[in-house]
Amino acid sequence: MLGLGGPGYGWLKATLSGKASDLRVIKVEGSGHFIAEEKPEATLGYLADFLK
């Protein structure tokens, strides 16, 4: 499971930690609540790495 977090990174990581055995949670620096719109290049990079 891949989780991308901005301001809610800590909450996201804590919430997902008990839900998945293979979890990757990444804090996207400089983003707000709309990560894909605010940091599209970073989002695509994280997704591409995850899907390899």
Secondary structure, DSSP 4 states (H G I P E B T S, - for coil): -EEEESTTHHHHHHHHHTT-SS-EEEE-TT--S-HHHHSHHHHHHHHHHHH-
